[in-house]
Amino acid sequence: MKKYHCILFIFFAVSGYAQKKTDYGKVKEENKFDCAIHAQGDSALYGVVNICDSKNELEIRLTGIYMPHGNSELIILTFDNQKWDVKKYTYTRQVPASKLEYTSFKTDAENASINKYLFNNLFDTLKQNNIFLLPGQGELPVTRSIHDGALYTLTFKAGNRFRSYSFDNPESYQQEYANIPEFKEYATIVHALKKLFN
């Protein structure tokens, strides 16, 4: 009987060690994260669960609104139980009726290691570009505004920490404000998430 307990102890100890915690790096969280705002936005328009109710260990949501027509998209990257997933929702404003479309990223069903490599590289790129630390564009020293183009909101859940920030036209601002590194980081994050569906 003692031998049996010893084997069980070793099994659970090894299993617990194998499921190591995800390394987010430094994370800036929002002390008073407003769940109601996201219920009105992502949940209402795209029909997805409020990020505050998400059961995923990690969830990153990038919402883009494209002016002047007002079409929009939502990309949701998730990680839970050692599995990555990413989906895209596209909302097109049309007459007489608007249209909502859904796309799931096509993973390599025969080669799990390729999928893991792809998503781990993506996550490394996002972290290297300070996805969990970036300020909203309103906090940056910008004197000129670009009104047409792409408006983005990035919202994340990292463990039990939540935050949301907004920025727009990062590539255009990157050219004009080369001395502000945040615009390059915004642009790289957008490109890294969108290229999964190109």
TORLUM-913452 format. One record per residue: residue number from 1; x, y, z of N, C-alpha, C in turn. Coordinates in steps of 0.1 Angstrom, whole numbers, plus 5000, padded with zeros to 4 digits. Layout:
SITE|n|n.x|n.y|n.z|ca.x|ca.y|ca.z|c.x|c.y|c.z
SITE|NUM|X|Y|Z|X|Y|Z|X|Y|Z
...
END
This chain:
SITE|n|n.x|n.y|n.z|ca.x|ca.y|ca.z|c.x|c.y|c.z
SITE|1|5008|4988|5000|5000|5000|5000|5009|5013|5000
SITE|2|5020|5013|5008|5029|5024|5008|5035|5027|4995
SITE|3|5038|5016|4988|5044|5017|4975|5034|5024|4965
SITE|4|5022|5020|4966|5011|5026|4957|5010|5041|4960
SITE|5|5010|5045|4973|5009|5059|4976|5021|5067|4971
SITE|6|5032|5061|4972|5045|5067|4967|5044|5070|4952
SITE|7|5039|5060|4945|5038|5061|4930|5028|5072|4927
SITE|8|5017|5073|4934|5007|5083|4931|5012|5097|4935
SITE|9|5020|5098|4945|5026|5111|4949|5035|5116|4938
SITE|10|5044|5107|4933|5053|5110|4923|5046|5114|4910
SITE|11|5035|5107|4906|5027|5110|4895|5021|5124|4895
SITE|12|5015|5128|4907|5009|5141|4908|5019|5152|4909
SITE|13|5031|5149|4915|5041|5159|4916|5047|5162|4902
SITE|14|5049|5152|4894|5054|5154|4880|5044|5161|4872
SITE|15|5031|5157|4873|5020|5163|4866|5019|5178|4869
SITE|16|5020|5181|4882|5019|5195|4886|5030|5203|4881
SITE|17|5042|5197|4880|5054|5204|4875|5053|5206|4860
SITE|18|5047|5197|4853|5046|5198|4838|5037|5209|4834
SITE|19|5027|5212|4843|5017|5222|4839|5022|5235|4845
SITE|20|5033|5240|4841|5039|5252|4846|5030|5264|4842
SITE|21|5031|5275|4850|5024|5287|4848|5029|5294|4835
SITE|22|5020|5300|4828|5023|5308|4816|5031|5320|4820
SITE|23|5042|5323|4813|5050|5335|4816|5045|5347|4807
SITE|24|5038|5356|4814|5033|5368|4807|5043|5379|4807
SITE|25|5054|5378|4815|5063|5389|4817|5055|5399|4826
SITE|26|5059|5412|4825|5052|5422|4833|5039|5425|4827
SITE|27|5029|5427|4836|5015|5430|4831|5010|5442|4839
SITE|28|5006|5452|4832|4999|5464|4837|4984|5461|4837
SITE|29|4978|5461|4849|4964|5458|4849|4956|5471|4852
SITE|30|4943|5470|4849|4934|5481|4851|4927|5478|4865
SITE|31|4929|5487|4874|4923|5485|4888|4908|5484|4888
SITE|32|4901|5493|4880|4887|5492|4879|4882|5489|4865
SITE|33|4885|5477|4861|4882|5473|4847|4866|5472|4846
SITE|34|4861|5479|4836|4846|5480|4834|4841|5469|4825
SITE|35|4836|5458|4831|4830|5447|4823|4818|5451|4815
SITE|36|4810|5460|4820|4798|5464|4813|4801|5470|4799
SITE|37|4812|5478|4798|4816|5483|4785|4818|5472|4774
SITE|38|4825|5462|4778|4828|5451|4769|4815|5442|4766
SITE|39|4806|5442|4775|4793|5435|4772|4786|5443|4761
SITE|40|4786|5456|4761|4780|5464|4751|4787|5463|4738
SITE|41|4800|5462|4738|4808|5462|4726|4809|5448|4720
SITE|42|4820|5440|4724|4823|5427|4718|4811|5418|4719
SITE|43|4805|5417|4731|4795|5407|4733|4782|5410|4725
SITE|44|4778|5422|4725|4766|5426|4718|4768|5425|4703
SITE|45|4778|5431|4697|4780|5431|4683|4784|5418|4677
SITE|46|4793|5411|4683|4799|5398|4677|4793|5386|4683
SITE|47|4785|5387|4694|4779|5375|4700|4788|5366|4707
SITE|48|4799|5372|4713|4808|5364|4721|4806|5367|4735
SITE|49|4811|5358|4744|4810|5360|4758|4818|5372|4763
SITE|50|4813|5379|4773|4820|5390|4779|4834|5385|4784
SITE|51|4845|5392|4781|4858|5388|4785|4859|5386|4800
SITE|52|4851|5393|4808|4851|5391|4822|4846|5377|4826
SITE|53|4838|5371|4817|4832|5357|4820|4840|5346|4813
SITE|54|4851|5350|4807|4860|5340|4800|4866|5331|4810
SITE|55|4866|5318|4806|4873|5308|4815|4887|5305|4810
SITE|56|4892|5312|4799|4905|5309|4794|4916|5315|4804
SITE|57|4927|5309|4804|4938|5314|4812|4943|5327|4806
SITE|58|4944|5328|4793|4948|5340|4786|4939|5343|4775
SITE|59|4935|5355|4773|4926|5359|4762|4930|5373|4758
SITE|60|4933|5374|4745|4937|5387|4739|4927|5390|4728
SITE|61|4920|5402|4729|4910|5406|4719|4915|5419|4712
SITE|62|4915|5419|4699|4919|5431|4691|4906|5434|4683
SITE|63|4900|5446|4685|4889|5450|4678|4894|5462|4668
SITE|64|4890|5461|4656|4894|5471|4646|4881|5477|4639
SITE|65|4880|5490|4639|4869|5497|4632|4876|5504|4621
SITE|66|4871|5503|4608|4877|5509|4597|4869|5520|4590
SITE|67|4874|5531|4591|4867|5543|4585|4871|5545|4571
SITE|68|4862|5552|4563|4849|5558|4567|4837|5549|4567
SITE|69|4838|5537|4562|4826|5528|4560|4821|5522|4573
SITE|70|4830|5521|4583|4825|5516|4596|4825|5501|4598
SITE|71|4831|5494|4588|4832|5479|4590|4841|5476|4601
SITE|72|4840|5465|4607|4848|5462|4619|4851|5447|4619
SITE|73|4862|5443|4628|4865|5429|4630|4870|5428|4644
SITE|74|4869|5416|4649|4874|5412|4662|4882|5399|4661
SITE|75|4894|5400|4665|4903|5388|4666|4905|5384|4680
SITE|76|4902|5371|4683|4904|5366|4697|4914|5355|4698
SITE|77|4925|5358|4705|4935|5348|4707|4934|5342|4721
SITE|78|4933|5329|4722|4931|5323|4736|4942|5312|4738
SITE|79|4944|5310|4751|4953|5299|4756|4947|5294|4769
SITE|80|4944|5281|4769|4939|5274|4780|4942|5259|4779
SITE|81|4945|5253|4791|4948|5238|4791|4959|5235|4781
SITE|82|4969|5243|4780|4980|5241|4771|4977|5241|4756
SITE|83|4965|5247|4753|4961|5248|4739|4958|5262|4734
SITE|84|4963|5266|4722|4961|5279|4716|4949|5278|4707
SITE|85|4942|5289|4705|4931|5290|4695|4930|5305|4691
SITE|86|4926|5307|4679|4924|5321|4674|4912|5321|4665
SITE|87|4903|5331|4666|4892|5333|4658|4890|5347|4653
SITE|88|4884|5349|4642|4881|5363|4637|4867|5364|4633
SITE|89|4861|5375|4638|4847|5379|4635|4847|5392|4627
SITE|90|4840|5392|4615|4840|5404|4607|4826|5409|4606
SITE|91|4824|5422|4608|4811|5428|4607|4811|5438|4596
SITE|92|4803|5435|4586|4802|5444|4574|4789|5451|4574
SITE|93|4790|5465|4573|4778|5473|4572|4773|5473|4558
SITE|94|4761|5468|4556|4755|5468|4542|4741|5472|4542
SITE|95|4736|5476|4530|4722|5479|4528|4716|5468|4520
SITE|96|4705|5461|4523|4696|5465|4534|4700|5459|4548
SITE|97|4709|5449|4548|4712|5443|4561|4727|5441|4563
SITE|98|4732|5443|4575|4746|5441|4578|4749|5426|4579
SITE|99|4762|5423|4578|4766|5409|4578|4777|5406|4588
SITE|100|4775|5395|4596|4785|5390|4605|4791|5377|4600
SITE|101|4804|5376|4598|4811|5364|4594|4821|5360|4604
SITE|102|4823|5346|4605|4832|5341|4614|4843|5332|4607
SITE|103|4855|5334|4611|4866|5326|4605|4875|5320|4617
SITE|104|4878|5307|4616|4886|5301|4625|4900|5298|4619
SITE|105|4911|5300|4626|4924|5298|4620|4926|5283|4618
SITE|106|4931|5279|4606|4932|5265|4602|4946|5261|4607
SITE|107|4946|5253|4618|4958|5247|4623|4962|5235|4615
SITE|108|4975|5231|4616|4979|5219|4609|4975|5207|4618
SITE|109|4965|5200|4614|4959|5189|4622|4969|5177|4623
SITE|110|4978|5176|4614|4987|5164|4614|5000|5167|4622
SITE|111|5002|5180|4625|5015|5183|4632|5013|5193|4643
SITE|112|5011|5188|4655|5008|5197|4666|5020|5205|4670
SITE|113|5032|5200|4667|5044|5208|4670|5045|5221|4662
SITE|114|5040|5220|4649|5041|5232|4641|5031|5242|4647
SITE|115|5019|5238|4651|5010|5247|4657|5016|5254|4670
SITE|116|5022|5246|4678|5027|5251|4691|5038|5261|4688
SITE|117|5047|5257|4678|5058|5266|4674|5052|5280|4669
SITE|118|5042|5279|4660|5036|5291|4654|5031|5300|4665
SITE|119|5023|5294|4674|5016|5302|4685|5026|5307|4695
SITE|120|5036|5299|4699|5046|5304|4708|5054|5315|4702
SITE|121|5057|5315|4689|5064|5326|4683|5056|5338|4683
SITE|122|5043|5337|4680|5033|5348|4680|5033|5354|4694
SITE|123|5032|5346|4704|5031|5351|4718|5043|5358|4722
SITE|124|5055|5353|4718|5068|5359|4720|5068|5373|4714
SITE|125|5063|5374|4701|5063|5387|4694|5054|5397|4701
SITE|126|5043|5392|4706|5034|5401|4713|5040|5406|4726
SITE|127|5047|5397|4733|5053|5402|4746|5065|5411|4743
SITE|128|5073|5408|4733|5084|5416|4730|5080|5430|4726
SITE|129|5068|5432|4721|5062|5445|4718|5053|5450|4728
SITE|130|5055|5445|4741|5049|5451|4753|5034|5451|4753
SITE|131|5028|5441|4747|5013|5440|4746|5006|5442|4760
SITE|132|5012|5438|4771|5006|5439|4784|5010|5452|4791
SITE|133|5019|5460|4785|5024|5472|4792|5021|5485|4785
SITE|134|5017|5484|4772|5015|5496|4764|5005|5506|4769
SITE|135|5007|5519|4769|4997|5528|4772|4987|5530|4761
SITE|136|4975|5536|4764|4966|5540|4753|4973|5552|4746
SITE|137|4968|5553|4733|4974|5564|4725|4972|5578|4731
SITE|138|4961|5580|4739|4958|5592|4745|4969|5597|4755
SITE|139|4977|5587|4760|4987|5590|4769|5000|5594|4763
SITE|140|5001|5594|4749|5013|5597|4742|5014|5611|4738
SITE|141|5026|5617|4736|5027|5631|4732|5025|5633|4717
SITE|142|5012|5633|4713|5009|5634|4699|5001|5647|4697
SITE|143|5005|5655|4688|4999|5668|4685|4990|5669|4673
SITE|144|4991|5659|4664|4983|5659|4652|4974|5646|4652
SITE|145|4962|5647|4648|4953|5636|4647|4950|5632|4632
SITE|146|4949|5619|4630|4945|5613|4617|4931|5607|4619
SITE|147|4921|5613|4612|4908|5609|4615|4903|5597|4607
SITE|148|4907|5595|4595|4903|5584|4587|4913|5573|4589
SITE|149|4908|5560|4588|4917|5549|4589|4912|5538|4598
SITE|150|4921|5532|4606|4918|5521|4615|4918|5526|4629
SITE|151|4908|5523|4637|4907|5525|4651|4907|5512|4658
SITE|152|4917|5510|4667|4918|5497|4674|4916|5498|4689
SITE|153|4911|5487|4695|4910|5486|4709|4916|5472|4712
SITE|154|4925|5471|4721|4931|5459|4726|4927|5456|4740
SITE|155|4921|5445|4743|4916|5441|4756|4922|5427|4759
SITE|156|4927|5426|4771|4933|5413|4775|4929|5408|4789
SITE|157|4929|5395|4790|4928|5388|4803|4940|5380|4804
SITE|158|4949|5383|4814|4961|5375|4816|4960|5369|4831
SITE|159|4956|5357|4832|4953|5351|4845|4940|5358|4850
SITE|160|4942|5365|4861|4930|5373|4867|4932|5388|4866
SITE|161|4941|5392|4856|4943|5406|4854|4937|5410|4840
SITE|162|4931|5422|4840|4924|5427|4829|4928|5441|4826
SITE|163|4928|5444|4813|4930|5458|4809|4926|5460|4794
SITE|164|4923|5473|4791|4919|5476|4777|4926|5490|4774
SITE|165|4931|5491|4761|4936|5504|4757|4933|5505|4742
SITE|166|4933|5518|4737|4930|5521|4723|4941|5529|4716
SITE|167|4941|5527|4703|4951|5534|4695|4945|5534|4681
SITE|168|4950|5543|4672|4946|5543|4658|4957|5545|4648
SITE|169|4955|5540|4636|4964|5543|4625|4979|5542|4629
SITE|170|4983|5531|4635|4997|5530|4641|5008|5532|4630
SITE|171|5006|5526|4618|5016|5527|4608|5018|5542|4603
SITE|172|5007|5549|4602|5008|5563|4598|5015|5572|4609
SITE|173|5011|5569|4621|5017|5577|4632|5032|5573|4634
SITE|174|5035|5560|4631|5049|5555|4632|5058|5563|4623
SITE|175|5053|5566|4611|5061|5574|4602|5063|5588|4607
SITE|176|5053|5594|4612|5054|5608|4616|5061|5610|4630
SITE|177|5059|5600|4639|5065|5601|4652|5075|5589|4654
SITE|178|5085|5589|4646|5095|5578|4647|5102|5578|4661
SITE|179|5102|5589|4668|5108|5589|4681|5099|5583|4692
SITE|180|5087|5579|4689|5078|5573|4699|5076|5558|4695
SITE|181|5083|5549|4703|5084|5535|4700|5071|5528|4701
SITE|182|5061|5533|4708|5048|5527|4710|5041|5525|4697
SITE|183|5042|5534|4687|5035|5533|4675|5040|5521|4667
SITE|184|5053|5518|4667|5059|5506|4661|5054|5494|4668
SITE|185|5053|5494|4681|5048|5482|4688|5033|5480|4686
SITE|186|5025|5490|4685|5011|5489|4681|5010|5482|4668
SITE|187|5018|5487|4658|5017|5482|4644|5021|5468|4643
SITE|188|5032|5464|4651|5036|5450|4650|5026|5441|4656
SITE|189|5020|5445|4667|5009|5436|4673|4998|5434|4664
SITE|190|4993|5445|4657|4982|5444|4648|4986|5434|4636
SITE|191|4998|5437|4631|5002|5428|4619|5004|5414|4624
SITE|192|5009|5411|4635|5011|5397|4640|4998|5390|4641
SITE|193|4988|5396|4647|4975|5390|4648|4967|5388|4635
SITE|194|4968|5399|4627|4960|5398|4614|4966|5389|4604
SITE|195|4979|5387|4604|4986|5379|4594|4982|5364|4595
SITE|196|4977|5360|4606|4972|5346|4608|4961|5343|4598
SITE|197|4954|5353|4594|4942|5352|4585|4944|5357|4571
SITE|198|4957|5360|4568|4960|5365|4554|4962|5354|4544
END
